[in-house]
């Protein structure tokens, strides 16, 4: 993948394109947060961006626009429905970039992506759904390469911190001449935030798909499910049970988002022709401490995750669990969003034996406040920095599509993104043989 100016014709070469960025799903909870972020950022763009708000109801779009600062009063309102192919084609034909918050994407997202691919329009979303992205890879990757459409998946907490952390490690190890990356582990540090109703609904949709077609379990369990058929390093496995890391001596449990994030990171590596290293293996874990207490906590975390999936997969228990979980379109108060935060630390062992660490952190509820900034900045990168981004169309990841540019933009928003060599020996990623232990 290249990062020179795009060889394909830019979408705005058509006289029908009159909007730089359209936010689809502006009337939803996260959509409103992204709209608020965009209107703050528009004051700093020159020339001013032509922004549109899109959704099913013009009345609700008018209400959202009226609640934004005065400078949004001229934003275009675009009525479009995820079930109306003609309206989506019209939307994609008018926009240089579409930012979508309309999920679950497996249910609502494919027609919009298809329209953007056909129009050569750049796109970014918030999906955390393996089955959705797998369909995009299988059906649209080559077509998007042909049209020049950069279809960027997972521009929020799924999976920007994971993807950019490994991107930073790769860049630093290359710069230092330390070879490629080998065992690499993201460790979840401090996190405070609510559970997204949209994320829960996405899990429901995937479980429903698997129940209807049990063969899809093989896709969900494949560590390289999103890599486009390009094989990864031998021994690449997911973490399903607690274990003691050899490098740290502490217990760890599976991270709830790992079964998606890891596949996005591996897709980044595949799109870059395995540039991270032929021995690159990646996992994500939650440290729970040492000794008996660490083991008990790790076991409890793992049991809770397994119990949630089992309950949501069981018709008799599903309705009970649904009453306890947040519903789509809802979210925490402004005060609670502001009080949230996250920090993840990703460590790797380079081929020359040296160790490196990258930290990604931000203030704000990761699933709402921080995600709205990440998605907004990803959309702005596509709209404003096109010549500095990946030149190729396709089904892309944040690291491949906009890597260093998105790092710069998030740092300017107060995010912490650091990388460097760390002292000490041993395996930065722990014992590779214990990945699935």
N, C-alpha and C positions, 0 to 999 in steps of 0.2 A: 504494500500500500504506500502511496506517495503523498507528500504534503505540499507539492507545488501547486500553482494555480490550475484550476480544473480544465481538462482538455475538452470535456463535453460542454455543450452550450448551456449557459446559465439559465435557470428557469425564468428569470426576469427579462430574458431576451424577447419574450412574447408580449405583444401589445396588450393582452388581456390581463397581465399581472399588474395589479395596482395596490397590493398590500405587501409590506415587507415581512410581517409576522402576524399570524392569526392564532389566537388561543382558542382551541376547541374544547368545550367543557367549562366555559367561564362561569357558569351558574352553579357548579358544584362547589363543595367546601374547599378542596385544594385548588380548584380553578380560580376561586376568588382570591386566595392567597397569592397565587402566581400573578394575577392581574394587578394586585396591589404592589407587588415587587416590580413589575414591568413599568408601572406608571412612575414609580420612584426613579427608576433607571433611565426612563425616556428623557428626563430633564438633562441628562449628561451625554446624550447621543447627538452627534452632528454629522450630517443633517438629521433633523427629527425623523424618527421611524414612522412609517404608515402602519398602524396597528389595528387589527380587527378582533372583535370578540364574537365567538361563534357558539351556537347552541340550538336546541330545538324550539325554544320559545322566545319570540322577539320581546314580549312583555317582560320576561325575567331578565333578558339581556339589558333592556333599558333600565331596569332597577339596579342591576350590578353597575352599569356605567354611571348612573346618577350618584351612587354611593362612593365613587372614586373621586380623587381630586379633580379640580376644574380642567386641568390640562388633558384629561381623558375625554372631555365632552365631545371632541371631534372624532373619536375612534369609531370606525365603521362597525355596524352590527350585521352579522351574517347568519341567516337562519339555515341550519343544516342538521340533518338527523342521521345517526349512524345506520339506520335501516333504509335510508333513501339514497341509492347510489348516484342518482342525478344531482342531488344537492351536494354530495361529497365531491363529485367531479367538478362542479362549479366552484366549490371552495378551494380545492387544490389548484384549479386553473388560475385563480386570482392571486395566490400567495407564493411568495418565495420560500417561506418557512411556515410549517404548521406545528404547533405545540399542542399535544393532546393529553388531557387528564381524564378522558372518558374510558373508564374500565367497568367491569373486568374486560380486559382487552381480548381475551379468547372469545367472549360473547359479542363485543362491540367494535373491536379494533381493526379487524382484517379489511373490511371494505374501505376504510379511510386510507390505510397503507396502500392498498391496491390503487386507489385514486391518485395518491401522491407519486407512486412509482410511474404510473402512466403519464402524469404531467411533468415529471422530472423535478418535483418539488421536495425540498428537504423537510425532514420530519424528526421530532423527538418526543418520547413519551415517558411514562413512569412504570412500565410494566415490570412485574416480578414473576412472570408466568412462563415456565419452561415450554409448555405445550404451544403457547402462542408464538413465541420466538422461533421455535422449531418449524412451525408452519411458514413463518415469514422466510426463514432461511431456505426451506425446500421449494417454496413457490415463487419467491420474488427476488432472491439475491442476484441472479444473473440478469433479470429484467431491470433491476435498479442500477446495476453496473452499466447497462446499455443506455438508460435514460439519464444517468448522472445523478439520480436522486440519492441523497445521503439519508438513509433511514436509520436513525440512531435510537436504540432501545435502552431503557433503564437509566433515565437521566435524573433519578432522585437518590434517596438513601439506598434503595436498590438501583444501581450498584456502583454509584460514583465513588464512594470512599474506597471500596475494594479495588476497583479498576484503576483508579488514579494512583493508589499506593503502590501497586505493582509496576505501573508505568514509571513512577519516580525511581523505584529501585532499579529497574532496567536501565534507565537513562544514566543513573549514577554509576552503576557497575560498568557500563560501557565506557563512560568517560574516564574511569579509573583504570581501564584495561584489565579488569579482574575476571574476565570471561563471562559466561552466562550465569543465570540464576539456577539453583537446584532446589533443595527443600525450602519452601516458603510458606509461612503461616501467618494469617491475620488473627490477632488476639483482641477480643472485644474488651475494652477497658471500662471507662465510665460511660454509662448510658442512662438518661432519664427522659422518658417520653411515653405518650399513650400509644395504644395499638390502633392502627388505622383500620377503619371500617372497610375501606376499599381493598386493603390487603387481605382481610378476612374473607371478603366476597370473592376475591381472586382464588383463594385456596378452595373455597366451596366449588367454584366452577371447575377447577382442575380435578377435584375428587369426583365430581359428577361425570366428567369425561372418562375418567378411569373406570368408574363403575359401569358406564355404558360400553366401554371398549377396554377390557382388561389388558390387551396387548400394549396399551400406552404405558403400563408400568415399566416396561423395558426402556422406554424413552426417558421417563423420570429418573430411573436408577442409573442411567448411563452418564458417567462423569464427563464425557465428551459429547453430550447430546446436542450442543449448539455449535460444534466445531466444524460442521460442514463436511464430515467424513474424513477429515485430516487426523490421523492418529496422534495421540499424545505420548508422553513419556511412559515407559513401563511402570507398573505399580501405582498408577494414579487411582486413588480411591477416596470415597467420602468418609467422613467421621460419623458413625452411627451410635457408638457407645462410649462411655467414659474411659479414660486411660491416663496413665502418668507419662508426661513428656520426659524424654530422656535428657533434653537440654536444660530444662528448668527444674525438674524434680517435683513439679506440681501437677495436681489433677486438672483435667480439662473436660468439658462437655461439648456436644455439638452446638453450633450457633444456629438459631432458628432460621436465619436467612441464607445459610451456607449452601443449601442444595440448589439455590438459584445463583447467588453471587459467584460461586466457584466456576460455574459454567460460563458466565459472562467473561470472567478473567481468562479462562481457557480459550474462549472464542477470540479474544484480543490476541492471544499468542498465535492462534491458528491463522488469523487474518494477516499477521506479520510474518508468516512463513516460519513459525516457531523461533522467532528471534530472541525470545526470553531465554532460550537454552534447550538443548535436546534432553537434558535431565531435569527440566522444570516440572516440579510437582507442587500443587497448591491446595491448601485447606484453610478452614476458618473454625475457630474454637472459642469457647468461653472459659477462661481460667477460673477455678473455684477454690484454689488454695492447696496447701499441703496436708498430708496426714489423713487421719480419720475424718476430720471435719471437711476437708477438701473432697474426699471420696463421697461423703454423704451428700454434699451440695451437688456434685457432678451427677450423682445418681438421681437426685430429685429433679434436676433440670432436664435430664434425658427422659425420665418417666413422664414429666409434665408435657413435653413435646409429643412423645408417643401417644399419650393419653388423649391429647387434643385431636390429633389426626384420626385416631381410632374412633373417638366419639363423633366427629364430624362425618366419618364414613359409615356410621351405623344409623339407619333410618330412625330407629326408636329413640336414639339419644340426640340426634341432630337438632330437633326442634328445641330441646332443653338447652343445649349449648348455644344455639342462636340467640336465645333470650338473654344470655349472659355477655355476649360479645357485642362490640359496637357495630352499628349499621352503616352502610355506605352513605356518604353525604353529610356525615356528622364529624365533629372533632372537638378538641379541647378549647377552652377559653383563651383569649389573647394572653392573659397572665400566665396560664399554665404552659402555653406554647413558648413564651419568652423564658420561662424557668427551666426548660429542658436543655439537654446538651448531649453530645456524644464524643467519644475518643476511641479510635482504633489504632493499634500499633502492629505493623506488619514487618516481620523479620525474615531474612533470607541468608542462605549460605551460598556465596559465590563459588565458581569453579576453582578459583585459586585458594580456597579455604578461608577467605576473609568473610566477616559478617557485616551486614547492613541492616538498618532499620528505617522505616518510614512511618510517620505519624500523621493521621488525618483527624481533625477535630473541629468542632464548631459549637457555638452557643445556639440554643433554640431546639425545640422538640424535633428529633431527627425525622419523624414521619410527616411532619407538617411544616414547621417554620424553616428548618434547614432544607428540607426537600423542595419547598417552593423557591428558595434561592437557587439551589442547584439546577432545577429545571428551567427557571427563568434565565439563568446565565447560559445554560446550554443553548436555549433558543436564541438568545442574543448573539452568542458566538457564531451560530449558523447564519444569522441575519447580517452581522456586522463584520465578521472576520473571515469571510469565505475563502479569500485567497491564501490564508495562513493555515487552513484546515486540510484534512485529507482530500486529495484531488479526486478520488474514486468514489462512485456511487456504490450502493450495496446495502446489505443489512449489517450495520456497523455498531460498535460499542463506543461509549464515551471516550475511552482512552485512544482508540484508533481514529475516531472521527475528529477529535479536537484536543487530545492530550494536553500539551503544554499551554495552549490558549485557555482551556478551561481551568487549569491550575492557576494561571495568572489571574483570571477573572474571580475565582473563588477567594484567593488571597486578598484581592482588593475589597472583598465583602467581609473580611475579618476571619475567614477560615484559616486554620493552621494546616499547612501541608509542608512537612519537612522531611529530609532524607539525609542520611550520612552513614559513614562507616562506624561501627561500634567495636569496642575492645572486648577481648576474651575469646576463648576457643570454644569448641563444641559446635553442635549443629544448631543453627539459628531456627530451623524449622522443627526441631525435635527429631525423634526417631522416625524416619520415613516408613519403616516397616510396621509402625504402629498406627498408620493412618486409619485403618478400618478396624483397629483392635477394639 
